[in-house]
């Protein structure tokens, strides 16, 4: 399923205050992405971060990577306030990531747990190559079709996730693939209700535009506990690092 930009913006704006303490897997993804990136290069003159959110990735970057100019983009204007606590100086570009127009080309475009919201990765690849200097790096994390497979089994709801193989095929047209990794992380909850609260607090309830009734929630919880007694939720991240030729 595709989710409107307006709904994504609304849900993430509402979840920002609770995001950091609940974004356990997203923090791990940011750490792994930056660690691997540093093995390739630990210095970039111009950096653009897409989907800056509450600054989880920006924190990792400032601690591990040298740079001269930092540009940050997010759909939510409020993101800027979080970044001000992390970055000494930066330029904030509010809006849809593929509609912004940076004032200069970048040496690194980086993003964490955001590319799954794009409906057309080929369009994204074509657009981002125009923002990057020759030899520059595009580094991002996203999720595979196995992500939230429990939710999909119970509700039938799922984003149109791309497989690692499809992502490689798409971005290989404009970039040289330097590194890819796919892994899974499972979180266990005391109940399906706690699981739903976790998803809401990380903005992932954007999966459904319909407001659930008490009956919907009750039925979901009963089905979930029956199918998955340990109340497990599977995250399936993908890491991609590539270079513009």
Backbone as CSV, one residue per row, in Angstrom:
resi,resn,N_x,N_y,N_z,CA_x,CA_y,CA_z,C_x,C_y,C_z
1,UNK,0.823,-1.194,0.000,0.000,0.000,0.000,0.864,1.253,0.000
2,UNK,0.328,2.324,-0.567,1.007,3.611,-0.555,0.366,4.515,0.494
3,UNK,1.171,5.320,1.121,0.691,6.211,2.173,0.936,7.645,1.738
4,UNK,-0.043,8.502,1.937,0.094,9.894,1.504,1.127,10.628,2.340
5,UNK,1.804,11.568,1.703,2.809,12.381,2.396,2.175,13.145,3.551
6,UNK,0.952,13.590,3.352,0.234,14.354,4.389,0.030,13.510,5.643
7,UNK,-0.338,12.233,5.457,-0.561,11.351,6.600,0.753,11.025,7.304
8,UNK,1.798,10.762,6.516,3.119,10.483,7.107,3.563,11.656,7.980
9,UNK,3.420,12.856,7.434,3.812,14.065,8.163,3.036,14.190,9.470
10,UNK,1.744,13.975,9.410,0.892,14.108,10.603,1.283,13.113,11.682
11,UNK,1.464,11.843,11.283,1.757,10.813,12.270,3.130,11.004,12.915
12,UNK,4.131,11.376,12.111,5.466,11.565,12.684,5.547,12.829,13.543
13,UNK,4.802,13.832,13.157,4.763,15.064,13.960,4.201,14.766,15.341
14,UNK,3.178,13.914,15.388,2.543,13.573,16.660,3.406,12.654,17.520
15,UNK,4.306,11.906,16.882,5.093,10.913,17.629,6.481,11.410,18.043
16,UNK,6.848,12.618,17.649,8.227,13.072,17.857,8.673,13.075,19.319
17,UNK,7.801,13.475,20.211,8.190,13.567,21.617,8.480,12.195,22.235
18,UNK,7.877,11.150,21.668,8.069,9.802,22.210,8.981,8.951,21.336
19,UNK,9.457,9.517,20.234,10.162,8.723,19.229,11.473,8.137,19.742
20,UNK,12.338,8.968,20.286,13.693,8.528,20.640,13.711,7.343,21.595
21,UNK,12.863,7.376,22.623,12.893,6.306,23.617,12.294,4.998,23.083
22,UNK,11.586,5.073,21.967,10.962,3.880,21.396,11.629,3.393,20.111
23,UNK,12.459,4.251,19.508,13.076,3.908,18.220,14.346,3.082,18.425
24,UNK,14.191,1.934,19.057,15.318,1.077,19.402,16.032,0.563,18.155
25,UNK,15.259,0.049,17.221,15.850,-0.524,16.010,16.398,0.576,15.104
26,UNK,15.693,1.694,15.027,16.155,2.811,14.187,17.503,3.336,14.672
27,UNK,17.724,3.349,15.979,19.022,3.769,16.524,20.112,2.790,16.122
28,UNK,19.803,1.513,16.209,20.758,0.482,15.807,21.101,0.625,14.325
29,UNK,20.110,0.887,13.510,20.324,1.068,12.072,21.249,2.251,11.800
30,UNK,21.014,3.355,12.503,21.851,4.548,12.330,23.297,4.260,12.719
31,UNK,23.475,3.540,13.818,24.823,3.198,14.281,25.549,2.309,13.273
32,UNK,24.859,1.298,12.773,25.468,0.375,11.814,25.787,1.088,10.495
33,UNK,24.890,1.970,10.068,25.102,2.699,8.813,26.340,3.587,8.908
34,UNK,26.437,4.358,9.979,27.569,5.277,10.134,28.873,4.523,10.344
35,UNK,28.827,3.455,11.103,30.031,2.651,11.322,30.575,2.110,10.004
36,UNK,29.686,1.601,9.161,30.120,1.061,7.870,30.586,2.183,6.952
37,UNK,29.910,3.311,7.003,30.287,4.454,6.175,31.688,4.938,6.524
38,UNK,32.012,4.941,7.806,33.339,5.394,8.248,34.463,4.496,7.730
39,UNK,34.138,3.252,7.425,35.140,2.353,6.847,35.464,2.749,5.408
40,UNK,34.519,3.470,4.788,34.710,3.941,3.410,35.322,5.339,3.417
41,UNK,34.751,6.206,4.232,35.286,7.563,4.405,34.693,8.192,5.661
42,UNK,35.534,8.899,6.404,35.063,9.555,7.618,35.019,11.061,7.484
43,UNK,35.107,11.539,6.247,35.135,12.987,6.030,34.411,13.351,4.736
44,UNK,33.486,14.307,4.843,32.729,14.797,3.683,32.547,16.304,3.831
45,UNK,32.790,17.038,2.764,32.649,18.487,2.874,31.190,18.896,3.049
46,UNK,30.324,18.409,2.158,28.908,18.779,2.202,28.035,17.546,2.423
47,UNK,27.239,17.577,3.502,26.356,16.456,3.836,24.904,16.915,3.777
48,UNK,24.057,16.084,3.180,22.613,16.301,3.213,21.972,15.075,3.855
49,UNK,21.253,15.301,4.942,20.503,14.221,5.572,19.039,14.344,5.196
50,UNK,18.459,13.266,4.727,17.042,13.227,4.372,16.258,12.537,5.487
51,UNK,15.171,13.160,5.919,14.371,12.585,6.997,15.065,12.702,8.331
52,UNK,15.446,13.910,8.693,16.277,14.130,9.889,15.558,13.847,11.204
53,UNK,14.239,13.960,11.231,13.461,13.589,12.416,13.935,14.227,13.698
54,UNK,14.162,13.406,14.718,14.572,13.904,16.039,16.087,13.952,16.203
55,UNK,16.819,13.616,15.138,18.271,13.758,15.194,19.047,12.518,15.576
56,UNK,18.437,11.353,15.491,19.137,10.105,15.828,20.357,9.906,14.926
57,UNK,20.161,10.078,13.624,21.271,9.909,12.688,22.256,11.068,12.795
58,UNK,21.764,12.275,12.954,22.639,13.449,13.082,23.588,13.290,14.271
59,UNK,23.101,12.700,15.356,23.937,12.458,16.537,25.098,11.533,16.194
60,UNK,24.808,10.448,15.480,25.856,9.508,15.068,26.864,10.170,14.133
61,UNK,26.360,10.998,13.223,27.239,11.662,12.256,28.186,12.636,12.949
62,UNK,27.654,13.457,13.834,28.497,14.456,14.506,29.571,13.800,15.379
63,UNK,29.292,12.624,15.883,30.248,11.926,16.754,31.318,11.161,15.980
64,UNK,31.048,10.880,14.696,31.946,9.983,13.960,32.458,10.499,12.617
65,UNK,31.832,11.538,12.066,32.189,11.985,10.722,32.540,13.475,10.722
66,UNK,33.602,13.814,10.000,33.986,15.222,9.850,33.284,15.806,8.626
67,UNK,32.851,17.036,8.747,32.181,17.698,7.622,32.327,19.206,7.747
68,UNK,32.045,19.903,6.655,32.119,21.360,6.643,30.730,22.000,6.660
69,UNK,29.836,21.480,5.815,28.470,22.023,5.735,27.460,20.892,5.908
70,UNK,26.448,21.127,6.755,25.424,20.120,7.020,24.071,20.673,6.603
71,UNK,23.398,19.922,5.740,22.036,20.271,5.319,21.116,19.170,5.826
72,UNK,19.989,19.548,6.378,19.045,18.566,6.917,17.659,18.820,6.345
73,UNK,17.001,17.735,5.992,15.657,17.820,5.411,14.674,16.967,6.202
74,UNK,13.468,17.481,6.370,12.395,16.681,6.942,11.060,17.280,6.530
75,UNK,10.045,16.440,6.493,8.682,16.902,6.201,8.159,17.800,7.313
76,UNK,8.647,17.525,8.536,8.127,18.200,9.726,9.054,19.340,10.151
77,UNK,8.534,20.536,10.206,9.305,21.724,10.581,9.901,21.583,11.989
78,UNK,9.182,20.881,12.852,9.602,20.691,14.245,10.954,19.988,14.357
79,UNK,11.334,19.251,13.325,12.620,18.553,13.324,13.775,19.524,13.569
80,UNK,13.637,20.714,13.060,14.688,21.732,13.191,15.032,21.991,14.655
81,UNK,14.021,21.988,15.532,14.252,22.260,16.959,15.082,21.153,17.613
82,UNK,14.881,19.934,17.180,15.672,18.817,17.708,17.121,18.920,17.229
83,UNK,17.297,19.263,15.959,18.641,19.351,15.387,19.458,20.484,16.000
84,UNK,18.782,21.548,16.415,19.483,22.690,17.016,20.212,22.298,18.300
85,UNK,19.757,21.214,18.940,20.397,20.731,20.166,21.597,19.828,19.868
86,UNK,21.718,19.432,18.600,22.743,18.455,18.213,23.819,19.067,17.320
87,UNK,23.382,19.854,16.337,24.298,20.402,15.338,24.633,21.863,15.648
88,UNK,25.902,22.222,15.680,26.284,23.607,15.967,25.807,24.575,14.882
89,UNK,25.787,24.082,13.644,25.353,24.920,12.525,24.848,24.024,11.396
90,UNK,23.723,24.395,10.788,23.180,23.592,9.694,22.139,24.412,8.930
91,UNK,21.818,23.941,7.738,20.767,24.544,6.929,19.610,23.563,6.873
92,UNK,18.422,24.033,7.248,17.255,23.148,7.281,16.394,23.360,6.045
93,UNK,16.070,22.254,5.380,15.239,22.281,4.177,13.965,21.490,4.464
94,UNK,12.872,22.194,4.718,11.620,21.522,5.071,10.849,21.153,3.806
95,UNK,10.327,19.919,3.779,9.511,19.517,2.641,9.803,18.110,2.175
96,UNK,9.149,17.717,1.108,9.348,16.402,0.495,10.785,16.275,-0.002
97,UNK,11.445,15.199,0.353,12.878,15.029,0.064,13.222,15.109,-1.419
98,UNK,12.306,14.702,-2.287,12.630,14.737,-3.717,12.111,16.001,-4.404
99,UNK,11.642,16.952,-3.590,11.190,18.227,-4.156,12.017,19.410,-3.677
100,UNK,12.938,19.152,-2.757,13.793,20.236,-2.274,14.860,20.554,-3.310
101,UNK,15.452,21.728,-3.207,16.518,22.136,-4.127,17.703,22.681,-3.334
102,UNK,18.643,21.818,-2.969,19.819,22.290,-2.224,20.606,23.315,-3.038
103,UNK,21.255,24.221,-2.342,21.989,25.305,-3.012,23.318,24.833,-3.599
104,UNK,23.739,23.635,-3.256,24.992,23.103,-3.792,24.895,21.579,-3.883
105,UNK,25.779,20.977,-4.653,25.824,19.519,-4.727,26.507,18.954,-3.489
106,UNK,26.148,17.722,-3.150,26.610,17.102,-1.920,27.698,16.061,-2.167
107,UNK,28.507,15.836,-1.126,29.496,14.770,-1.159,28.952,13.524,-0.471
108,UNK,27.931,13.730,0.373,27.249,12.624,1.035,25.776,12.969,1.190
109,UNK,24.915,12.095,0.703,23.488,12.151,1.037,23.205,10.906,1.859
110,UNK,22.610,11.099,3.027,22.441,10.000,3.973,21.042,10.041,4.574
111,UNK,20.498,8.874,4.873,19.134,8.803,5.392,18.947,7.519,6.186
112,UNK,18.182,7.601,7.254,17.948,6.438,8.109,16.459,6.164,8.270
113,UNK,16.060,4.935,7.929,14.677,4.472,8.143,13.637,5.402,7.528
114,UNK,13.895,5.835,6.311,12.968,6.741,5.649,12.624,6.330,4.217
115,UNK,13.533,5.665,3.526,13.335,5.368,2.108,12.133,4.455,1.846
116,UNK,11.669,3.721,2.872,10.514,2.838,2.671,9.232,3.623,2.393
117,UNK,9.229,4.905,2.717,8.041,5.726,2.482,7.970,6.249,1.048
118,UNK,9.066,6.147,0.305,9.040,6.558,-1.101,8.247,5.542,-1.924
119,UNK,7.377,6.020,-2.787,6.562,5.121,-3.608,7.267,4.712,-4.896
120,UNK,8.306,5.466,-5.302,8.983,5.198,-6.572,10.490,5.390,-6.399
121,UNK,11.206,4.308,-6.101,12.640,4.397,-5.843,13.437,4.748,-7.095
122,UNK,12.946,4.383,-8.254,13.646,4.749,-9.490,13.659,6.265,-9.653
123,UNK,12.551,6.893,-9.370,12.457,8.352,-9.420,13.395,8.980,-8.388
124,UNK,13.470,8.374,-7.215,14.352,8.855,-6.147,15.813,8.765,-6.583
125,UNK,16.187,7.631,-7.157,17.557,7.435,-7.631,17.928,8.472,-8.687
126,UNK,17.032,8.674,-9.638,17.278,9.652,-10.710,17.396,11.070,-10.164
127,UNK,16.588,11.377,-9.160,16.590,12.723,-8.578,17.851,12.963,-7.742
128,UNK,18.176,12.001,-6.894,19.289,12.193,-5.968,20.643,12.241,-6.663
129,UNK,20.762,11.560,-7.782,22.050,11.603,-8.494,22.382,13.035,-8.916
130,UNK,21.352,13.858,-9.122,21.567,15.253,-9.524,22.029,16.132,-8.356
131,UNK,21.866,15.631,-7.130,22.274,16.379,-5.938,23.690,16.035,-5.501
132,UNK,24.277,14.969,-6.080,25.546,14.436,-5.581,26.688,14.695,-6.552
133,UNK,27.831,15.121,-6.018,29.035,15.288,-6.839,29.526,13.930,-7.345
134,UNK,30.199,13.920,-8.466,30.808,12.698,-8.979,31.754,12.126,-7.925
135,UNK,31.615,10.849,-7.644,32.420,10.227,-6.592,31.799,10.357,-5.214
136,UNK,30.695,11.099,-5.128,30.004,11.273,-3.853,29.245,10.020,-3.440
137,UNK,28.841,9.988,-2.172,28.224,8.791,-1.587,26.745,9.008,-1.276
138,UNK,25.955,7.990,-1.572,24.569,7.904,-1.116,24.497,6.725,-0.151
139,UNK,24.089,6.986,1.076,24.035,5.937,2.101,22.680,5.994,2.795
140,UNK,21.992,4.859,2.854,20.672,4.890,3.486,20.297,3.529,4.063
141,UNK,19.337,3.562,4.964,18.729,2.334,5.469,17.245,2.370,5.127
142,UNK,16.691,1.198,4.961,15.266,1.056,4.705,14.851,-0.303,5.246
143,UNK,13.717,-0.838,4.796,13.247,-2.126,5.294,12.845,-3.044,4.145
144,UNK,12.983,-4.340,4.376,12.652,-5.346,3.361,11.180,-5.765,3.493
145,UNK,10.677,-6.558,2.540,9.293,-7.036,2.622,8.986,-7.877,3.861
146,UNK,10.020,-8.344,4.567,9.786,-9.107,5.803,9.484,-8.215,7.000
147,UNK,9.587,-6.916,6.821,9.374,-5.994,7.936,7.926,-6.047,8.428
148,UNK,7.759,-6.107,9.742,6.425,-6.151,10.361,5.567,-7.265,9.762
149,UNK,6.182,-8.406,9.492,5.424,-9.468,8.827,4.262,-9.968,9.682
150,UNK,4.392,-9.837,11.001,3.289,-10.238,11.881,2.066,-9.342,11.665
151,UNK,2.329,-8.032,11.562,1.237,-7.075,11.326,0.558,-7.378,9.995
152,UNK,1.364,-7.655,9.005,0.829,-7.950,7.668,-0.047,-9.206,7.694
153,UNK,0.392,-10.212,8.441,-0.372,-11.456,8.493,-1.729,-11.254,9.162
154,UNK,-1.755,-10.407,10.195,-2.993,-10.189,10.940,-3.937,-9.225,10.219
155,UNK,-3.382,-8.162,9.657,-4.224,-7.087,9.107,-4.224,-7.000,7.586
156,UNK,-3.190,-7.578,6.957,-3.053,-7.421,5.503,-2.434,-6.095,5.118
157,UNK,-2.101,-5.253,6.113,-1.513,-3.939,5.852,0.004,-4.040,5.745
158,UNK,0.556,-3.426,4.720,2.007,-3.392,4.560,2.369,-2.325,3.543
159,UNK,3.513,-1.705,3.749,4.026,-0.802,2.727,4.508,-1.622,1.534
160,UNK,4.723,-0.947,0.422,5.263,-1.627,-0.759,6.786,-1.693,-0.639
161,UNK,7.258,-2.513,0.295,8.692,-2.633,0.521,9.382,-3.246,-0.685
162,UNK,10.591,-2.769,-0.972,11.407,-3.356,-2.036,12.418,-4.311,-1.426
163,UNK,12.706,-5.392,-2.128,13.709,-6.339,-1.661,15.101,-5.750,-1.859
164,UNK,16.076,-6.322,-1.166,17.457,-5.861,-1.327,17.894,-5.987,-2.777
165,UNK,17.494,-7.075,-3.425,17.862,-7.305,-4.816,17.269,-6.236,-5.738
166,UNK,16.023,-5.876,-5.488,15.381,-4.839,-6.309,16.033,-3.477,-6.086
167,UNK,16.390,-3.183,-4.842,17.044,-1.919,-4.522,18.390,-1.824,-5.238
168,UNK,19.153,-2.909,-5.196,20.448,-2.941,-5.884,20.255,-2.701,-7.380
169,UNK,19.279,-3.349,-7.951,19.006,-3.208,-9.391,18.639,-1.774,-9.745
170,UNK,17.793,-1.157,-8.927,17.341,0.217,-9.194,18.483,1.216,-9.094
171,UNK,19.258,1.150,-7.998,20.292,2.164,-7.757,21.559,1.908,-8.564
172,UNK,21.720,0.702,-9.071,22.896,0.396,-9.906,22.889,1.173,-11.215
173,UNK,21.747,1.686,-11.611,21.664,2.444,-12.866,22.392,3.788,-12.757
174,UNK,22.433,4.333,-11.558,23.055,5.641,-11.350,24.260,5.613,-10.413
175,UNK,24.432,4.506,-9.693,25.471,4.444,-8.661,26.199,3.101,-8.703
176,UNK,27.413,3.121,-8.174,28.152,1.880,-7.945,27.842,1.409,-6.528
177,UNK,27.317,0.213,-6.392,26.971,-0.306,-5.075,28.249,-0.711,-4.341
178,UNK,28.487,-0.103,-3.185,29.691,-0.390,-2.405,29.426,-1.406,-1.293
179,UNK,28.218,-1.369,-0.737,27.932,-2.243,0.403,26.423,-2.391,0.589
180,UNK,25.978,-3.611,0.870,24.588,-3.844,1.266,24.563,-4.858,2.402
181,UNK,23.576,-4.732,3.233,23.402,-5.668,4.349,21.921,-5.764,4.675
182,UNK,21.507,-6.967,5.001,20.116,-7.198,5.399,20.127,-7.993,6.695
183,UNK,19.324,-7.566,7.674,19.289,-8.293,8.941,17.916,-8.137,9.580
184,UNK,17.692,-8.854,10.656,16.413,-8.772,11.361,16.639,-8.517,12.850
185,UNK,15.729,-7.776,13.427,15.711,-7.543,14.867,14.283,-7.780,15.358
186,UNK,14.148,-8.578,16.403,12.814,-8.869,16.941,12.632,-8.184,18.293
187,UNK,11.498,-7.529,18.452,11.143,-6.926,19.730,9.988,-7.706,20.327
188,UNK,10.046,-7.949,21.629,8.966,-8.649,22.321,8.219,-7.689,23.235
189,UNK,6.913,-7.822,23.272,6.077,-6.933,24.069,5.228,-7.746,25.044
190,UNK,4.787,-7.095,26.096,3.988,-7.801,27.099,2.586,-8.099,26.596
191,UNK,2.132,-7.322,25.602,0.790,-7.524,25.055,0.707,-6.872,23.678
192,UNK,-0.289,-7.247,22.873,-0.494,-6.569,21.588,-0.782,-5.078,21.750
193,UNK,-1.396,-4.709,22.853,-1.670,-3.285,23.092,-0.375,-2.496,23.249
194,UNK,0.580,-3.090,23.964,1.885,-2.448,24.130,2.584,-2.329,22.778
195,UNK,2.431,-3.346,21.948,3.004,-3.337,20.605,2.398,-2.200,19.772
196,UNK,1.086,-2.050,19.826,0.413,-0.974,19.080,0.874,0.396,19.571
197,UNK,1.064,0.514,20.887,1.545,1.776,21.453,2.954,2.082,20.944
198,UNK,3.781,1.056,20.855,5.143,1.219,20.324,5.100,1.748,18.896
199,UNK,4.235,1.189,18.077,4.139,1.618,16.684,3.655,3.068,16.588
200,UNK,2.704,3.406,17.437,2.190,4.783,17.441,3.277,5.762,17.863
201,UNK,4.078,5.378,18.846,5.115,6.265,19.376,6.309,6.421,18.436
202,UNK,6.376,5.573,17.396,7.438,5.727,16.390,6.864,6.169,15.038
203,UNK,5.594,6.567,15.030,4.993,7.112,13.815,4.579,6.088,12.790
204,UNK,4.688,4.814,13.127,4.449,3.784,12.120,2.968,3.450,11.973
205,UNK,2.117,4.058,12.813,0.689,3.853,12.589,0.231,4.574,11.329
206,UNK,1.175,5.198,10.606,0.879,5.762,9.288,0.470,4.662,8.308
207,UNK,0.657,3.401,8.711,0.268,2.298,7.835,-1.229,2.298,7.551
208,UNK,-1.995,2.848,8.453,-3.440,2.857,8.252,-3.997,4.265,8.395
209,UNK,-4.760,4.683,7.403,-5.353,6.014,7.467,-6.692,5.992,8.196
210,UNK,-7.205,4.798,8.448,-8.493,4.677,9.120,-8.318,4.599,10.634
211,UNK,-9.187,5.275,11.348,-9.140,5.240,12.811,-9.734,3.923,13.288
212,UNK,-8.976,3.187,14.104,-9.464,1.907,14.599,-10.485,2.111,15.715
213,UNK,-11.573,1.360,15.660,-12.569,1.389,16.725,-12.102,0.474,17.857
214,UNK,-12.807,0.540,18.977,-12.503,-0.350,20.104,-12.609,-1.812,19.667
215,UNK,-13.606,-2.101,18.830,-13.813,-3.451,18.326,-12.627,-3.908,17.460
216,UNK,-12.131,-2.984,16.602,-10.974,-3.302,15.749,-9.757,-3.666,16.595
217,UNK,-9.511,-2.863,17.616,-8.355,-3.088,18.491,-8.490,-4.418,19.228
218,UNK,-9.688,-4.676,19.745,-9.942,-5.921,20.483,-9.705,-7.132,19.578
219,UNK,-10.221,-7.081,18.356,-10.054,-8.195,17.419,-8.585,-8.382,17.040
220,UNK,-7.893,-7.264,16.834,-6.467,-7.338,16.499,-5.694,-8.012,17.627
221,UNK,-5.940,-7.585,18.854,-5.212,-8.125,20.007,-5.467,-9.621,20.183
222,UNK,-6.708,-10.040,19.998,-7.051,-11.450,20.137,-6.339,-12.285,19.071
223,UNK,-6.358,-11.812,17.833,-5.700,-12.525,16.732,-4.193,-12.571,16.934
224,UNK,-3.632,-11.438,17.361,-2.177,-11.359,17.517,-1.696,-12.329,18.597
225,UNK,-2.368,-12.328,19.731,-1.971,-13.207,20.830,-2.110,-14.680,20.449
226,UNK,-3.092,-14.959,19.611,-3.315,-16.335,19.169,-2.220,-16.781,18.186
227,UNK,-1.893,-15.894,17.250,-0.897,-16.213,16.217,0.534,-16.103,16.736
228,UNK,0.757,-15.110,17.608,2.122,-14.832,18.097,2.087,-14.675,19.617
229,UNK,2.077,-15.789,20.342,1.921,-15.769,21.802,2.961,-14.921,22.533
230,UNK,4.158,-14.767,21.930,5.197,-13.964,22.582,5.084,-12.476,22.229
231,UNK,4.061,-12.148,21.458,3.843,-10.755,21.039,5.113,-10.140,20.427
232,UNK,5.660,-10.868,19.481,6.893,-10.460,18.808,6.589,-9.580,17.600
233,UNK,7.448,-8.587,17.375,7.353,-7.752,16.178,8.717,-7.771,15.493
234,UNK,8.724,-8.120,14.208,9.972,-8.262,13.462,10.277,-7.018,12.630
235,UNK,11.453,-6.461,12.859,11.987,-5.409,11.992,12.981,-6.076,11.033
236,UNK,12.969,-5.648,9.771,13.872,-6.249,8.776,14.609,-5.151,7.997
237,UNK,15.638,-4.557,8.594,16.354,-3.460,7.964,17.264,-3.886,6.801
238,UNK,17.481,-2.930,5.911,18.452,-3.073,4.827,19.373,-1.846,4.868
239,UNK,20.673,-2.064,4.712,21.645,-0.980,4.635,22.208,-0.942,3.209
240,UNK,22.277,0.246,2.639,22.824,0.414,1.281,23.786,1.595,1.273
241,UNK,24.984,1.379,0.746,25.949,2.457,0.539,26.444,2.372,-0.910
242,UNK,26.311,3.462,-1.647,26.728,3.448,-3.046,27.397,4.770,-3.430
243,UNK,28.073,4.756,-4.572,28.862,5.914,-5.020,28.416,6.354,-6.399
244,UNK,28.312,7.679,-6.595,27.955,8.192,-7.908,29.152,8.085,-8.831
245,UNK,28.926,7.494,-9.992,30.002,7.288,-10.945,30.294,8.553,-11.746
